[in-house]
């Protein structure tokens, strides 16, 4: 799905609302990185409507970028 320009691609980066959760649901509490990777590698996920993707992408707001902080 086209979400805009290359500059807009930040709206679909890890930790943004559209990245994985709409397709797989929230990660279980206490899941380590290895278990999370295994889960997303084995679960085919489920479709999400284009309208929902547009909503999630539109909600992303980038805060100030600071060293060691991942922007949202």
mmCIF file as Biopython writes it, N, C-alpha, C and O atoms, coordinates in Angstrom:
data_model
#
loop_
_atom_site.group_PDB
_atom_site.id
_atom_site.type_symbol
_atom_site.label_atom_id
_atom_site.label_alt_id
_atom_site.label_comp_id
_atom_site.label_asym_id
_atom_site.label_entity_id
_atom_site.label_seq_id
_atom_site.pdbx_PDB_ins_code
_atom_site.Cartn_x
_atom_site.Cartn_y
_atom_site.Cartn_z
_atom_site.occupancy
_atom_site.B_iso_or_equiv
_atom_site.auth_seq_id
_atom_site.auth_asym_id
_atom_site.pdbx_PDB_model_num
ATOM 1   N N  . UNK A ? 1  ? 0.841  -1.172  0.000  1.0 0.0 1  A 1 
ATOM 2   C CA . UNK A ? 1  ? 0.000  0.000   0.000  1.0 0.0 1  A 1 
ATOM 3   C C  . UNK A ? 1  ? 0.882  1.228   0.000  1.0 0.0 1  A 1 
ATOM 4   O O  . UNK A ? 1  ? 1.869  1.288   0.733  1.0 0.0 1  A 1 
ATOM 5   N N  . UNK A ? 2  ? 0.540  2.193   -0.804 1.0 0.0 2  A 1 
ATOM 6   C CA . UNK A ? 2  ? 1.287  3.444   -0.892 1.0 0.0 2  A 1 
ATOM 7   C C  . UNK A ? 2  ? 0.858  4.346   0.261  1.0 0.0 2  A 1 
ATOM 8   O O  . UNK A ? 2  ? -0.309 4.725   0.361  1.0 0.0 2  A 1 
ATOM 9   N N  . UNK A ? 3  ? 1.808  4.687   1.130  1.0 0.0 3  A 1 
ATOM 10  C CA . UNK A ? 3  ? 1.473  5.567   2.259  1.0 0.0 3  A 1 
ATOM 11  C C  . UNK A ? 3  ? 2.077  6.953   2.095  1.0 0.0 3  A 1 
ATOM 12  O O  . UNK A ? 3  ? 2.052  7.760   3.025  1.0 0.0 3  A 1 
ATOM 13  N N  . UNK A ? 4  ? 2.617  7.229   0.922  1.0 0.0 4  A 1 
ATOM 14  C CA . UNK A ? 4  ? 3.148  8.565   0.675  1.0 0.0 4  A 1 
ATOM 15  C C  . UNK A ? 4  ? 4.569  8.542   0.158  1.0 0.0 4  A 1 
ATOM 16  O O  . UNK A ? 4  ? 5.017  7.573   -0.456 1.0 0.0 4  A 1 
ATOM 17  N N  . UNK A ? 5  ? 5.262  9.629   0.421  1.0 0.0 5  A 1 
ATOM 18  C CA . UNK A ? 5  ? 6.624  9.809   -0.064 1.0 0.0 5  A 1 
ATOM 19  C C  . UNK A ? 5  ? 7.622  8.996   0.757  1.0 0.0 5  A 1 
ATOM 20  O O  . UNK A ? 5  ? 7.267  8.393   1.771  1.0 0.0 5  A 1 
ATOM 21  N N  . UNK A ? 6  ? 8.856  8.989   0.310  1.0 0.0 6  A 1 
ATOM 22  C CA . UNK A ? 6  ? 9.906  8.318   1.065  1.0 0.0 6  A 1 
ATOM 23  C C  . UNK A ? 6  ? 10.014 8.913   2.469  1.0 0.0 6  A 1 
ATOM 24  O O  . UNK A ? 6  ? 10.258 8.184   3.431  1.0 0.0 6  A 1 
ATOM 25  N N  . UNK A ? 7  ? 9.839  10.203  2.594  1.0 0.0 7  A 1 
ATOM 26  C CA . UNK A ? 7  ? 9.871  10.845  3.913  1.0 0.0 7  A 1 
ATOM 27  C C  . UNK A ? 7  ? 8.744  10.325  4.811  1.0 0.0 7  A 1 
ATOM 28  O O  . UNK A ? 7  ? 8.889  10.292  6.033  1.0 0.0 7  A 1 
ATOM 29  N N  . UNK A ? 8  ? 7.628  9.921   4.211  1.0 0.0 8  A 1 
ATOM 30  C CA . UNK A ? 8  ? 6.506  9.383   4.983  1.0 0.0 8  A 1 
ATOM 31  C C  . UNK A ? 8  ? 6.735  7.942   5.428  1.0 0.0 8  A 1 
ATOM 32  O O  . UNK A ? 8  ? 5.970  7.424   6.241  1.0 0.0 8  A 1 
ATOM 33  N N  . UNK A ? 9  ? 7.767  7.290   4.912  1.0 0.0 9  A 1 
ATOM 34  C CA . UNK A ? 9  ? 8.002  5.887   5.265  1.0 0.0 9  A 1 
ATOM 35  C C  . UNK A ? 9  ? 8.254  5.713   6.765  1.0 0.0 9  A 1 
ATOM 36  O O  . UNK A ? 9  ? 8.083  4.615   7.294  1.0 0.0 9  A 1 
ATOM 37  N N  . UNK A ? 10 ? 8.650  6.763   7.439  1.0 0.0 10 A 1 
ATOM 38  C CA . UNK A ? 10 ? 8.852  6.693   8.900  1.0 0.0 10 A 1 
ATOM 39  C C  . UNK A ? 10 ? 7.568  6.312   9.610  1.0 0.0 10 A 1 
ATOM 40  O O  . UNK A ? 10 ? 7.605  5.838   10.746 1.0 0.0 10 A 1 
ATOM 41  N N  . UNK A ? 11 ? 6.438  6.512   8.960  1.0 0.0 11 A 1 
ATOM 42  C CA . UNK A ? 11 ? 5.146  6.193   9.558  1.0 0.0 11 A 1 
ATOM 43  C C  . UNK A ? 11 ? 4.886  4.692   9.644  1.0 0.0 11 A 1 
ATOM 44  O O  . UNK A ? 11 ? 3.921  4.261   10.275 1.0 0.0 11 A 1 
ATOM 45  N N  . UNK A ? 12 ? 5.750  3.893   9.008  1.0 0.0 12 A 1 
ATOM 46  C CA . UNK A ? 12 ? 5.572  2.435   9.061  1.0 0.0 12 A 1 
ATOM 47  C C  . UNK A ? 12 ? 6.806  1.733   9.635  1.0 0.0 12 A 1 
ATOM 48  O O  . UNK A ? 12 ? 6.995  0.536   9.420  1.0 0.0 12 A 1 
ATOM 49  N N  . UNK A ? 13 ? 7.633  2.468   10.356 1.0 0.0 13 A 1 
ATOM 50  C CA . UNK A ? 13 ? 8.825  1.891   10.974 1.0 0.0 13 A 1 
ATOM 51  C C  . UNK A ? 13 ? 8.451  1.062   12.206 1.0 0.0 13 A 1 
ATOM 52  O O  . UNK A ? 13 ? 7.338  1.166   12.720 1.0 0.0 13 A 1 
ATOM 53  N N  . UNK A ? 14 ? 9.400  0.235   12.674 1.0 0.0 14 A 1 
ATOM 54  C CA . UNK A ? 14 ? 9.147  -0.505  13.925 1.0 0.0 14 A 1 
ATOM 55  C C  . UNK A ? 14 ? 8.709  0.456   15.029 1.0 0.0 14 A 1 
ATOM 56  O O  . UNK A ? 14 ? 9.128  1.613   15.063 1.0 0.0 14 A 1 
ATOM 57  N N  . UNK A ? 15 ? 7.887  -0.022  15.899 1.0 0.0 15 A 1 
ATOM 58  C CA . UNK A ? 15 ? 7.255  0.657   17.041 1.0 0.0 15 A 1 
ATOM 59  C C  . UNK A ? 15 ? 6.134  1.612   16.643 1.0 0.0 15 A 1 
ATOM 60  O O  . UNK A ? 15 ? 5.552  2.259   17.514 1.0 0.0 15 A 1 
ATOM 61  N N  . UNK A ? 16 ? 5.813  1.721   15.353 1.0 0.0 16 A 1 
ATOM 62  C CA . UNK A ? 16 ? 4.654  2.517   14.964 1.0 0.0 16 A 1 
ATOM 63  C C  . UNK A ? 16 ? 3.418  1.613   14.987 1.0 0.0 16 A 1 
ATOM 64  O O  . UNK A ? 16 ? 3.551  0.393   14.900 1.0 0.0 16 A 1 
ATOM 65  N N  . UNK A ? 17 ? 2.233  2.188   15.101 1.0 0.0 17 A 1 
ATOM 66  C CA . UNK A ? 17 ? 1.012  1.380   15.225 1.0 0.0 17 A 1 
ATOM 67  C C  . UNK A ? 17 ? 0.731  0.434   14.057 1.0 0.0 17 A 1 
ATOM 68  O O  . UNK A ? 17 ? 0.051  -0.576  14.238 1.0 0.0 17 A 1 
ATOM 69  N N  . UNK A ? 18 ? 1.239  0.739   12.872 1.0 0.0 18 A 1 
ATOM 70  C CA . UNK A ? 18 ? 0.927  -0.081  11.699 1.0 0.0 18 A 1 
ATOM 71  C C  . UNK A ? 18 ? 1.958  -1.186  11.462 1.0 0.0 18 A 1 
ATOM 72  O O  . UNK A ? 18 ? 1.756  -2.029  10.588 1.0 0.0 18 A 1 
ATOM 73  N N  . UNK A ? 19 ? 3.047  -1.201  12.212 1.0 0.0 19 A 1 
ATOM 74  C CA . UNK A ? 19 ? 4.172  -2.090  11.893 1.0 0.0 19 A 1 
ATOM 75  C C  . UNK A ? 19 ? 3.825  -3.571  11.933 1.0 0.0 19 A 1 
ATOM 76  O O  . UNK A ? 19 ? 3.998  -4.235  10.910 1.0 0.0 19 A 1 
ATOM 77  N N  . UNK A ? 20 ? 3.360  -4.125  13.011 1.0 0.0 20 A 1 
ATOM 78  C CA . UNK A ? 20 ? 3.051  -5.563  13.094 1.0 0.0 20 A 1 
ATOM 79  C C  . UNK A ? 20 ? 1.730  -5.826  13.806 1.0 0.0 20 A 1 
ATOM 80  O O  . UNK A ? 20 ? 0.978  -6.714  13.403 1.0 0.0 20 A 1 
ATOM 81  N N  . UNK A ? 21 ? 1.441  -5.078  14.842 1.0 0.0 21 A 1 
ATOM 82  C CA . UNK A ? 21 ? 0.313  -5.393  15.718 1.0 0.0 21 A 1 
ATOM 83  C C  . UNK A ? 21 ? -1.041 -5.543  15.012 1.0 0.0 21 A 1 
ATOM 84  O O  . UNK A ? 21 ? -1.797 -6.444  15.378 1.0 0.0 21 A 1 
ATOM 85  N N  . UNK A ? 22 ? -1.388 -4.713  14.022 1.0 0.0 22 A 1 
ATOM 86  C CA . UNK A ? 22 ? -2.698 -4.909  13.388 1.0 0.0 22 A 1 
ATOM 87  C C  . UNK A ? 22 ? -2.848 -6.274  12.716 1.0 0.0 22 A 1 
ATOM 88  O O  . UNK A ? 22 ? -3.963 -6.778  12.576 1.0 0.0 22 A 1 
ATOM 89  N N  . UNK A ? 23 ? -1.755 -6.860  12.310 1.0 0.0 23 A 1 
ATOM 90  C CA . UNK A ? 23 ? -1.778 -8.123  11.577 1.0 0.0 23 A 1 
ATOM 91  C C  . UNK A ? 23 ? -1.675 -9.347  12.488 1.0 0.0 23 A 1 
ATOM 92  O O  . UNK A ? 23 ? -2.211 -10.407 12.167 1.0 0.0 23 A 1 
ATOM 93  N N  . UNK A ? 24 ? -0.986 -9.202  13.627 1.0 0.0 24 A 1 
ATOM 94  C CA . UNK A ? 24 ? -0.763 -10.333 14.533 1.0 0.0 24 A 1 
ATOM 95  C C  . UNK A ? 24 ? -1.414 -10.172 15.899 1.0 0.0 24 A 1 
ATOM 96  O O  . UNK A ? 24 ? -1.502 -11.138 16.656 1.0 0.0 24 A 1 
ATOM 97  N N  . UNK A ? 25 ? -1.866 -8.978  16.222 1.0 0.0 25 A 1 
ATOM 98  C CA . UNK A ? 25 ? -2.377 -8.718  17.555 1.0 0.0 25 A 1 
ATOM 99  C C  . UNK A ? 25 ? -1.232 -8.335  18.483 1.0 0.0 25 A 1 
ATOM 100 O O  . UNK A ? 25 ? -0.069 -8.425  18.091 1.0 0.0 25 A 1 
ATOM 101 N N  . UNK A ? 26 ? -1.533 -7.913  19.694 1.0 0.0 26 A 1 
ATOM 102 C CA . UNK A ? 26 ? -0.473 -7.492  20.616 1.0 0.0 26 A 1 
ATOM 103 C C  . UNK A ? 26 ? 0.398  -8.669  21.047 1.0 0.0 26 A 1 
ATOM 104 O O  . UNK A ? 26 ? -0.065 -9.805  21.143 1.0 0.0 26 A 1 
ATOM 105 N N  . UNK A ? 27 ? 1.653  -8.372  21.301 1.0 0.0 27 A 1 
ATOM 106 C CA . UNK A ? 27 ? 2.585  -9.409  21.765 1.0 0.0 27 A 1 
ATOM 107 C C  . UNK A ? 27 ? 2.236  -9.795  23.193 1.0 0.0 27 A 1 
ATOM 108 O O  . UNK A ? 27 ? 1.907  -8.931  24.006 1.0 0.0 27 A 1 
ATOM 109 N N  . UNK A ? 28 ? 2.306  -11.080 23.505 1.0 0.0 28 A 1 
ATOM 110 C CA . UNK A ? 28 ? 2.081  -11.503 24.888 1.0 0.0 28 A 1 
ATOM 111 C C  . UNK A ? 28 ? 3.127  -10.873 25.821 1.0 0.0 28 A 1 
ATOM 112 O O  . UNK A ? 28 ? 4.278  -10.689 25.425 1.0 0.0 28 A 1 
ATOM 113 N N  . UNK A ? 29 ? 2.740  -10.552 27.022 1.0 0.0 29 A 1 
ATOM 114 C CA . UNK A ? 29 ? 3.650  -9.955  28.000 1.0 0.0 29 A 1 
ATOM 115 C C  . UNK A ? 29 ? 4.822  -10.888 28.266 1.0 0.0 29 A 1 
ATOM 116 O O  . UNK A ? 29 ? 4.653  -12.106 28.335 1.0 0.0 29 A 1 
ATOM 117 N N  . UNK A ? 30 ? 6.005  -10.315 28.416 1.0 0.0 30 A 1 
ATOM 118 C CA . UNK A ? 30 ? 7.187  -11.084 28.774 1.0 0.0 30 A 1 
ATOM 119 C C  . UNK A ? 30 ? 7.833  -11.828 27.627 1.0 0.0 30 A 1 
ATOM 120 O O  . UNK A ? 30 ? 8.744  -12.626 27.848 1.0 0.0 30 A 1 
ATOM 121 N N  . UNK A ? 31 ? 7.387  -11.588 26.416 1.0 0.0 31 A 1 
ATOM 122 C CA . UNK A ? 31 ? 7.947  -12.279 25.263 1.0 0.0 31 A 1 
ATOM 123 C C  . UNK A ? 31 ? 9.305  -11.673 24.923 1.0 0.0 31 A 1 
ATOM 124 O O  . UNK A ? 31 ? 9.405  -10.468 24.693 1.0 0.0 31 A 1 
ATOM 125 N N  . UNK A ? 32 ? 10.342 -12.492 24.890 1.0 0.0 32 A 1 
ATOM 126 C CA . UNK A ? 32 ? 11.679 -12.023 24.552 1.0 0.0 32 A 1 
ATOM 127 C C  . UNK A ? 32 ? 11.832 -11.822 23.051 1.0 0.0 32 A 1 
ATOM 128 O O  . UNK A ? 32 ? 10.965 -12.223 22.274 1.0 0.0 32 A 1 
ATOM 129 N N  . UNK A ? 33 ? 12.924 -11.208 22.651 1.0 0.0 33 A 1 
ATOM 130 C CA . UNK A ? 33 ? 13.171 -10.912 21.237 1.0 0.0 33 A 1 
ATOM 131 C C  . UNK A ? 33 ? 13.176 -12.180 20.387 1.0 0.0 33 A 1 
ATOM 132 O O  . UNK A ? 33 ? 12.611 -12.199 19.293 1.0 0.0 33 A 1 
ATOM 133 N N  . UNK A ? 34 ? 13.813 -13.240 20.888 1.0 0.0 34 A 1 
ATOM 134 C CA . UNK A ? 34 ? 13.887 -14.492 20.126 1.0 0.0 34 A 1 
ATOM 135 C C  . UNK A ? 34 ? 12.490 -15.085 19.931 1.0 0.0 34 A 1 
ATOM 136 O O  . UNK A ? 34 ? 12.149 -15.525 18.833 1.0 0.0 34 A 1 
ATOM 137 N N  . UNK A ? 35 ? 11.689 -15.096 20.988 1.0 0.0 35 A 1 
ATOM 138 C CA . UNK A ? 35 ? 10.335 -15.632 20.908 1.0 0.0 35 A 1 
ATOM 139 C C  . UNK A ? 35 ? 9.452  -14.762 20.014 1.0 0.0 35 A 1 
ATOM 140 O O  . UNK A ? 35 ? 8.612  -15.280 19.278 1.0 0.0 35 A 1 
ATOM 141 N N  . UNK A ? 36 ? 9.642  -13.438 20.077 1.0 0.0 36 A 1 
ATOM 142 C CA . UNK A ? 36 ? 8.874  -12.530 19.224 1.0 0.0 36 A 1 
ATOM 143 C C  . UNK A ? 36 ? 9.208  -12.787 17.754 1.0 0.0 36 A 1 
ATOM 144 O O  . UNK A ? 36 ? 8.308  -12.874 16.918 1.0 0.0 36 A 1 
ATOM 145 N N  . UNK A ? 37 ? 10.485 -12.907 17.441 1.0 0.0 37 A 1 
ATOM 146 C CA . UNK A ? 37 ? 10.887 -13.166 16.056 1.0 0.0 37 A 1 
ATOM 147 C C  . UNK A ? 37 ? 10.308 -14.494 15.583 1.0 0.0 37 A 1 
ATOM 148 O O  . UNK A ? 37 ? 9.831  -14.592 14.453 1.0 0.0 37 A 1 
ATOM 149 N N  . UNK A ? 38 ? 10.346 -15.503 16.424 1.0 0.0 38 A 1 
ATOM 150 C CA . UNK A ? 38 ? 9.791  -16.801 16.048 1.0 0.0 38 A 1 
ATOM 151 C C  . UNK A ? 38 ? 8.293  -16.674 15.792 1.0 0.0 38 A 1 
ATOM 152 O O  . UNK A ? 38 ? 7.774  -17.236 14.827 1.0 0.0 38 A 1 
ATOM 153 N N  . UNK A ? 39 ? 7.609  -15.947 16.645 1.0 0.0 39 A 1 
ATOM 154 C CA . UNK A ? 39 ? 6.157  -15.757 16.484 1.0 0.0 39 A 1 
ATOM 155 C C  . UNK A ? 39 ? 5.826  -15.086 15.164 1.0 0.0 39 A 1 
ATOM 156 O O  . UNK A ? 39 ? 4.950  -15.552 14.435 1.0 0.0 39 A 1 
ATOM 157 N N  . UNK A ? 40 ? 6.517  -13.991 14.845 1.0 0.0 40 A 1 
ATOM 158 C CA . UNK A ? 40 ? 6.184  -13.278 13.610 1.0 0.0 40 A 1 
ATOM 159 C C  . UNK A ? 40 ? 6.662  -14.032 12.374 1.0 0.0 40 A 1 
ATOM 160 O O  . UNK A ? 40 ? 6.151  -13.808 11.277 1.0 0.0 40 A 1 
ATOM 161 N N  . UNK A ? 41 ? 7.635  -14.922 12.543 1.0 0.0 41 A 1 
ATOM 162 C CA . UNK A ? 41 ? 8.103  -15.726 11.414 1.0 0.0 41 A 1 
ATOM 163 C C  . UNK A ? 41 ? 7.143  -16.855 11.078 1.0 0.0 41 A 1 
ATOM 164 O O  . UNK A ? 41 ? 7.052  -17.264 9.921  1.0 0.0 41 A 1 
ATOM 165 N N  . UNK A ? 42 ? 6.424  -17.368 12.075 1.0 0.0 42 A 1 
ATOM 166 C CA . UNK A ? 42 ? 5.558  -18.527 11.887 1.0 0.0 42 A 1 
ATOM 167 C C  . UNK A ? 42 ? 4.081  -18.183 11.711 1.0 0.0 42 A 1 
ATOM 168 O O  . UNK A ? 42 ? 3.325  -18.981 11.156 1.0 0.0 42 A 1 
ATOM 169 N N  . UNK A ? 43 ? 3.667  -17.024 12.169 1.0 0.0 43 A 1 
ATOM 170 C CA . UNK A ? 43 ? 2.256  -16.643 12.101 1.0 0.0 43 A 1 
ATOM 171 C C  . UNK A ? 43 ? 2.004  -15.853 10.819 1.0 0.0 43 A 1 
ATOM 172 O O  . UNK A ? 43 ? 2.611  -14.801 10.622 1.0 0.0 43 A 1 
ATOM 173 N N  . UNK A ? 44 ? 1.117  -16.339 9.939  1.0 0.0 44 A 1 
ATOM 174 C CA . UNK A ? 44 ? 0.858  -15.614 8.695  1.0 0.0 44 A 1 
ATOM 175 C C  . UNK A ? 44 ? 0.091  -14.310 8.900  1.0 0.0 44 A 1 
ATOM 176 O O  . UNK A ? 44 ? -0.016 -13.503 7.976  1.0 0.0 44 A 1 
ATOM 177 N N  . UNK A ? 45 ? -0.439 -14.099 10.093 1.0 0.0 45 A 1 
ATOM 178 C CA . UNK A ? 45 ? -1.183 -12.873 10.355 1.0 0.0 45 A 1 
ATOM 179 C C  . UNK A ? 45 ? -2.551 -12.890 9.710  1.0 0.0 45 A 1 
ATOM 180 O O  . UNK A ? 45 ? -3.026 -13.925 9.243  1.0 0.0 45 A 1 
ATOM 181 N N  . UNK A ? 46 ? -3.167 -11.740 9.694  1.0 0.0 46 A 1 
ATOM 182 C CA . UNK A ? 46 ? -4.488 -11.618 9.083  1.0 0.0 46 A 1 
ATOM 183 C C  . UNK A ? 46 ? -4.563 -10.295 8.317  1.0 0.0 46 A 1 
ATOM 184 O O  . UNK A ? 46 ? -3.852 -9.345  8.644  1.0 0.0 46 A 1 
ATOM 185 N N  . UNK A ? 47 ? -5.424 -10.235 7.301  1.0 0.0 47 A 1 
ATOM 186 C CA . UNK A ? 47 ? -5.538 -9.008  6.510  1.0 0.0 47 A 1 
ATOM 187 C C  . UNK A ? 47 ? -6.067 -7.837  7.341  1.0 0.0 47 A 1 
ATOM 188 O O  . UNK A ? 47 ? -6.832 -8.020  8.289  1.0 0.0 47 A 1 
ATOM 189 N N  . UNK A ? 48 ? -5.653 -6.664  6.972  1.0 0.0 48 A 1 
ATOM 190 C CA . UNK A ? 48 ? -6.134 -5.428  7.579  1.0 0.0 48 A 1 
ATOM 191 C C  . UNK A ? 48 ? -6.603 -4.546  6.426  1.0 0.0 48 A 1 
ATOM 192 O O  . UNK A ? 48 ? -5.930 -4.460  5.399  1.0 0.0 48 A 1 
ATOM 193 N N  . UNK A ? 49 ? -7.730 -3.902  6.585  1.0 0.0 49 A 1 
ATOM 194 C CA . UNK A ? 49 ? -8.267 -3.080  5.502  1.0 0.0 49 A 1 
ATOM 195 C C  . UNK A ? 49 ? -7.360 -1.887  5.205  1.0 0.0 49 A 1 
ATOM 196 O O  . UNK A ? 49 ? -6.639 -1.402  6.077  1.0 0.0 49 A 1 
ATOM 197 N N  . UNK A ? 50 ? -7.413 -1.433  3.971  1.0 0.0 50 A 1 
ATOM 198 C CA . UNK A ? 50 ? -6.640 -0.253  3.572  1.0 0.0 50 A 1 
ATOM 199 C C  . UNK A ? 50 ? -7.070 0.954   4.396  1.0 0.0 50 A 1 
ATOM 200 O O  . UNK A ? 50 ? -6.242 1.795   4.746  1.0 0.0 50 A 1 
ATOM 201 N N  . UNK A ? 51 ? -8.348 1.043   4.704  1.0 0.0 51 A 1 
ATOM 202 C CA . UNK A ? 51 ? -8.837 2.150   5.517  1.0 0.0 51 A 1 
ATOM 203 C C  . UNK A ? 51 ? -8.189 2.141   6.899  1.0 0.0 51 A 1 
ATOM 204 O O  . UNK A ? 51 ? -7.804 3.193   7.410  1.0 0.0 51 A 1 
ATOM 205 N N  . UNK A ? 52 ? -8.067 0.964   7.505  1.0 0.0 52 A 1 
ATOM 206 C CA . UNK A ? 52 ? -7.441 0.857   8.834  1.0 0.0 52 A 1 
ATOM 207 C C  . UNK A ? 52 ? -5.959 1.214   8.766  1.0 0.0 52 A 1 
ATOM 208 O O  . UNK A ? 52 ? -5.447 1.894   9.655  1.0 0.0 52 A 1 
ATOM 209 N N  . UNK A ? 53 ? -5.271 0.766   7.726  1.0 0.0 53 A 1 
ATOM 210 C CA . UNK A ? 53 ? -3.851 1.112   7.559  1.0 0.0 53 A 1 
ATOM 211 C C  . UNK A ? 53 ? -3.705 2.625   7.436  1.0 0.0 53 A 1 
ATOM 212 O O  . UNK A ? 53 ? -2.819 3.210   8.059  1.0 0.0 53 A 1 
ATOM 213 N N  . UNK A ? 54 ? -4.560 3.266   6.643  1.0 0.0 54 A 1 
ATOM 214 C CA . UNK A ? 54 ? -4.512 4.732   6.503  1.0 0.0 54 A 1 
ATOM 215 C C  . UNK A ? 54 ? -4.707 5.421   7.854  1.0 0.0 54 A 1 
ATOM 216 O O  . UNK A ? 54 ? -4.016 6.393   8.160  1.0 0.0 54 A 1 
ATOM 217 N N  . UNK A ? 55 ? -5.646 4.922   8.665  1.0 0.0 55 A 1 
ATOM 218 C CA . UNK A ? 55 ? -5.883 5.500   9.990  1.0 0.0 55 A 1 
ATOM 219 C C  . UNK A ? 55 ? -4.642 5.373   10.874 1.0 0.0 55 A 1 
ATOM 220 O O  . UNK A ? 55 ? -4.228 6.335   11.522 1.0 0.0 55 A 1 
ATOM 221 N N  . UNK A ? 56 ? -4.061 4.189   10.891 1.0 0.0 56 A 1 
ATOM 222 C CA . UNK A ? 56 ? -2.890 3.954   11.742 1.0 0.0 56 A 1 
ATOM 223 C C  . UNK A ? 56 ? -1.697 4.793   11.305 1.0 0.0 56 A 1 
ATOM 224 O O  . UNK A ? 56 ? -0.974 5.336   12.141 1.0 0.0 56 A 1 
ATOM 225 N N  . UNK A ? 57 ? -1.495 4.896   10.012 1.0 0.0 57 A 1 
ATOM 226 C CA . UNK A ? 57 ? -0.375 5.680   9.483  1.0 0.0 57 A 1 
ATOM 227 C C  . UNK A ? 57 ? -0.587 7.167   9.771  1.0 0.0 57 A 1 
ATOM 228 O O  . UNK A ? 57 ? 0.358  7.879   10.109 1.0 0.0 57 A 1 
ATOM 229 N N  . UNK A ? 58 ? -1.818 7.628   9.636  1.0 0.0 58 A 1 
ATOM 230 C CA . UNK A ? 58 ? -2.118 9.043   9.873  1.0 0.0 58 A 1 
ATOM 231 C C  . UNK A ? 58 ? -1.909 9.443   11.330 1.0 0.0 58 A 1 
ATOM 232 O O  . UNK A ? 58 ? -1.632 10.607  11.618 1.0 0.0 58 A 1 
ATOM 233 N N  . UNK A ? 59 ? -2.039 8.493   12.247 1.0 0.0 59 A 1 
ATOM 234 C CA . UNK A ? 59 ? -1.911 8.785   13.675 1.0 0.0 59 A 1 
ATOM 235 C C  . UNK A ? 59 ? -0.470 8.911   14.160 1.0 0.0 59 A 1 
ATOM 236 O O  . UNK A ? 59 ? -0.240 9.331   15.294 1.0 0.0 59 A 1 
ATOM 237 N N  . UNK A ? 60 ? 0.503  8.555   13.322 1.0 0.0 60 A 1 
ATOM 238 C CA . UNK A ? 60 ? 1.902  8.585   13.749 1.0 0.0 60 A 1 
ATOM 239 C C  . UNK A ? 60 ? 2.393  10.028  13.811 1.0 0.0 60 A 1 
ATOM 240 O O  . UNK A ? 60 ? 2.291  10.783  12.845 1.0 0.0 60 A 1 
ATOM 241 N N  . UNK A ? 61 ? 2.923  10.383  14.964 1.0 0.0 61 A 1 
ATOM 242 C CA . UNK A ? 61 ? 3.484  11.718  15.168 1.0 0.0 61 A 1 
ATOM 243 C C  . UNK A ? 61 ? 4.930  11.538  15.576 1.0 0.0 61 A 1 
ATOM 244 O O  . UNK A ? 61 ? 5.230  10.784  16.502 1.0 0.0 61 A 1 
ATOM 245 N N  . UNK A ? 62 ? 5.817  12.215  14.899 1.0 0.0 62 A 1 
ATOM 246 C CA . UNK A ? 62 ? 7.234  12.105  15.236 1.0 0.0 62 A 1 
ATOM 247 C C  . UNK A ? 62 ? 7.592  13.190  16.228 1.0 0.0 62 A 1 
ATOM 248 O O  . UNK A ? 62 ? 7.369  14.379  15.998 1.0 0.0 62 A 1 
ATOM 249 N N  . UNK A ? 63 ? 8.147  12.751  17.326 1.0 0.0 63 A 1 
ATOM 250 C CA . UNK A ? 63 ? 8.608  13.683  18.338 1.0 0.0 63 A 1 
ATOM 251 C C  . UNK A ? 63 ? 10.042 14.096  18.060 1.0 0.0 63 A 1 
ATOM 252 O O  . UNK A ? 63 ? 10.617 13.689  17.050 1.0 0.0 63 A 1 
ATOM 253 N N  . UNK A ? 64 ? 10.616 14.881  18.924 1.0 0.0 64 A 1 
ATOM 254 C CA . UNK A ? 64 ? 12.016 15.292  18.750 1.0 0.0 64 A 1 
ATOM 255 C C  . UNK A ? 64 ? 12.941 14.077  18.794 1.0 0.0 64 A 1 
ATOM 256 O O  . UNK A ? 64 ? 12.748 13.175  19.610 1.0 0.0 64 A 1 
ATOM 257 N N  . UNK A ? 65 ? 13.921 14.055  17.936 1.0 0.0 65 A 1 
ATOM 258 C CA . UNK A ? 65 ? 14.884 12.959  17.884 1.0 0.0 65 A 1 
ATOM 259 C C  . UNK A ? 65 ? 16.026 13.269  18.827 1.0 0.0 65 A 1 
ATOM 260 O O  . UNK A ? 65 ? 16.651 14.326  18.741 1.0 0.0 65 A 1 
ATOM 261 N N  . UNK A ? 66 ? 16.297 12.327  19.739 1.0 0.0 66 A 1 
ATOM 262 C CA . UNK A ? 66 ? 17.391 12.482  20.694 1.0 0.0 66 A 1 
ATOM 263 C C  . UNK A ? 66 ? 18.248 11.245  20.642 1.0 0.0 66 A 1 
ATOM 264 O O  . UNK A ? 66 ? 17.753 10.167  20.314 1.0 0.0 66 A 1 
ATOM 265 N N  . UNK A ? 67 ? 19.500 11.367  20.953 1.0 0.0 67 A 1 
ATOM 266 C CA . UNK A ? 67 ? 20.410 10.233  20.946 1.0 0.0 67 A 1 
ATOM 267 C C  . UNK A ? 67 ? 19.887 9.129   21.858 1.0 0.0 67 A 1 
ATOM 268 O O  . UNK A ? 67 ? 19.540 9.380   23.012 1.0 0.0 67 A 1 
ATOM 269 N N  . UNK A ? 68 ? 19.833 7.916   21.339 1.0 0.0 68 A 1 
ATOM 270 C CA . UNK A ? 68 ? 19.426 6.780   22.131 1.0 0.0 68 A 1 
ATOM 271 C C  . UNK A ? 68 ? 17.924 6.612   22.272 1.0 0.0 68 A 1 
ATOM 272 O O  . UNK A ? 68 ? 17.470 5.704   22.967 1.0 0.0 68 A 1 
ATOM 273 N N  . UNK A ? 69 ? 17.141 7.470   21.627 1.0 0.0 69 A 1 
ATOM 274 C CA . UNK A ? 69 ? 15.684 7.395   21.723 1.0 0.0 69 A 1 
ATOM 275 C C  . UNK A ? 69 ? 15.114 7.087   20.344 1.0 0.0 69 A 1 
ATOM 276 O O  . UNK A ? 69 ? 15.441 7.757   19.365 1.0 0.0 69 A 1 
ATOM 277 N N  . UNK A ? 70 ? 14.268 6.078   20.275 1.0 0.0 70 A 1 
ATOM 278 C CA . UNK A ? 70 ? 13.646 5.734   19.014 1.0 0.0 70 A 1 
ATOM 279 C C  . UNK A ? 70 ? 12.419 6.617   18.831 1.0 0.0 70 A 1 
ATOM 280 O O  . UNK A ? 70 ? 11.531 6.612   19.684 1.0 0.0 70 A 1 
ATOM 281 N N  . UNK A ? 71 ? 12.346 7.386   17.721 1.0 0.0 71 A 1 
ATOM 282 C CA . UNK A ? 71 ? 11.184 8.268   17.533 1.0 0.0 71 A 1 
ATOM 283 C C  . UNK A ? 71 ? 9.925  7.472   17.239 1.0 0.0 71 A 1 
ATOM 284 O O  . UNK A ? 71 ? 9.993  6.358   16.720 1.0 0.0 71 A 1 
ATOM 285 N N  . UNK A ? 72 ? 8.783  8.041   17.569 1.0 0.0 72 A 1 
ATOM 286 C CA . UNK A ? 72 ? 7.513  7.389   17.269 1.0 0.0 72 A 1 
ATOM 287 C C  . UNK A ? 72 ? 6.768  8.170   16.215 1.0 0.0 72 A 1 
ATOM 288 O O  . UNK A ? 72 ? 5.668  7.782   15.821 1.0 0.0 72 A 1 
#
